[in-house]
Amino acid sequence: MVTTTTEFKSVYGPVVSWRYGRSLGIDPIGQTSVCSFNCVYCQLGEIEIVTQKRAIYVPTDTILSDLQGFAPWDVDVVTLSGSGEPTLALNLGDILQGIKEMTQRPTLVLTNGTLLDNPQVQADLRYCDRLSLKLDAIASLPLNRVNRPVDGLDLDKMWQGMLDFRQQYSGEIGVQTMILTPWDRDTRHEYIEMMKALSPVEIQLNTPSRPKPVKRQLDGRGNHYDDRSYEVKRLKCVEPEVLQRFAEEIEQETKIPVRYRG
């Protein structure tokens, strides 16, 4: 039986990812989950602190010390994600520079993009090689229903921050979109126009096939197993054919490669 992990380690894995290969996880957030979203499908369970306030949650020296124990870093990528939104870490830039100097491996940041209008966040993210942006909703109602953001989040401002960052970022940007129910034609069309403007190197369409812990679980950061010692909730998924048709529509209209997983 897979048991719950209760002891926090800032480095975990490697995690086998269908999107990124063999990935070593870096958690700059810590034991308590902190995010600007509380997504209904979050693999961590319910987010404990929903905020947009940046802080040093895990000292840079702690992360680099933990990382040293994983040498020689036989992985495809070192990924910052973990227990919430990594751009909330005020020491994000220092962490990314330290990882690169120590491991000489590509770095990836998984972000919901809610802080990309912040100039310091933009500066910090220039140190990463790849950025994966979450974009599950293009209107306020589905954003509030699916992502359950921090109070006062402005979707238009968030999107403009993504576009502004795209203009100055020299690394690779990908987009991840979770689809819980089929989108209507107008929503699909608007999303496609947004992708044309953002011009990511790849789009990934997902549906919530992973179970969501009913309560916060630290080991939700890594690979998932059916045999868990804690209660989980399974969300309804859209049929793979829905993702396939949307992927084909996006590729036809944008020429951007799309991968999907149901």
Secondary structure by P-SEA (a helix, b strand, c coil): cbbbbccccccccccccccccbbbbbbccccccccccccccccccccccccccccccccaaaaaaaaaaaccccccbbbcccccccccccaaaaaaaaaaacccbbbbbbccccccccaaaaaaaccccbbbbbbccccaaaaaacccccccccaaaaaaaaaaaaacccbbbbbbbbbcccccaaaaaaaaaaaaaacccbbbbbcccbbbbccccccccccccccccbbbbbcccccaaaaaaaaaaaaaacccbbbbcc
